[in-house]
Amino acid sequence: MSRKNGNDISADLDIGALSSYLWEAANILRGPVDAADFKTYIFPLLFFKRISDAYDEELSIALKETEGDIEYARFPENHRFQVPEGCHWEDIRAKSVNIGHALQKAMRCIEQSNPDTLYGIFGDAQWTNKDRLSDALLKDLIEHFSGLNIGNEHCKADILGQAYEYLIKKFADLTNKKAGEFYTPRSVVALMVRILAPKAGDTIYDPACGTGGMLLEALHYVKEHGGDEKLMLGKLFGQEKNLTTSSIARMNLFLHGAEDFHIERGDTLRQPAFYSGDSLEVFDCVIANPPFSLEKWGDDVWSNDPYGRNFAGLPPAKSGDFAWVQHMIKSMARKTGRMAVVLPHGVLFRMSREGEIRRKLLEMDILDAVIGLGPNLFYGTGLAACILVFRETKPKEHRHKVLFIDASHEFKTGRAQNELLPVHVESIHRWYRDYRNADGICRVVTLDEIRENDFNLNIPRYVEPVIEEETMTVEQAIVNLQESLKNAYAAEDRLAELLKKAGLTA
């Protein structure tokens, strides 16, 4: 028989109510659990509940089709994910002692029963640590989640996915310094995806995928522009070093309704996950916000990189920015390949090894645009960043040129963090799309001019700010002059008075 939740309020939930309900679950953890670890516990629980509720729906459908044949209803073919006996949400809900142990066992059994899709997806949370997660706390948390039915009928993938993203952002807000490792502001991602303009059937790759936001935004873009969703099956690829974050990315994609994707855990610069023989796999769209100026990134491996990623030079040991750039360039497909990457401004002008790498990349004529963003848009750094856009084959009219865009004033000032609004995204994308000069904003620069500047890409060298001169009417000028004269006469009178008191005048 299918199970029913005791306090099912899901039927009336909209995105706002669902988001608030999930945020309340996080608040139950406050105190014993540090805010930076909320995501480690909340996301696996949410996914476990979704799997259990969806399993019940599928069981109910199969029972109706066969007039109550429970053996048939439990056939693996009737379920997207297998939930072994004793490993359902309601089995854990029935526990009153050693709840963490039961929870951990259930999650591991579900992973083992779905090796091709769910292996390791629940991460490595220490559910059995009673100093942090007492039976009473876990009981409260599970009862809170039990008030939701988040099966497919009650909670569509787009609603649940949006609520999931809401939680990711909330957790990022709570842990500003650490958030840069897993979350890029949605508006910045939207800008990068619009520039790349993925089409149905394109392969999309993020070598530092965090929680999967860039891959999801690319999928949304294809859908919103009328692309056939089925053509995106198996087309999303990502790699993420952090175990918890890579698990969250997989859950994120599943909860958004993505059917077939490839998220691998691992160190992209040392051990890339996607390759064929001694060549990297190549993709139509490559997009990333890698960690800025990463130290100990793997220069020891790159001195003899088997994939030839040091083609423009070996980046310095204390900054892996150009390692990411070269890895991404090597991952672009011939002719169709294009890429957008977020980097610190230092990559535009730092010299020595990076200057030589920059020269070689520019001589290859694959850099399409340099976009300078405003300050304090990203978690964990108040510094301004830039977006570099590369194309394996540039349009004829863009060849031997680079577009520079100064978008450093395009943001809304926030108390803790600045924000790129949709209107700013629209403006920056329009400037990129138009690919022409605009005073104080953007300029198309020839490679010859960049060469004359010793391949320095610092934006102010090419885009000078417009200094607005104040203009006034003749009438206003006369009024200002009269005011100045009035002030001068008053000052003269005060000086005469002071001199008189000092006995210096007759």
Order of alpha helices (4+ residues) and beta strands (2+ residues): alpha-alpha-alpha-alpha-alpha-alpha-alpha-alpha-alpha-beta-alpha-beta-alpha-beta-beta-beta-beta-alpha-alpha-beta-alpha-beta-beta-beta-alpha-beta-alpha-alpha
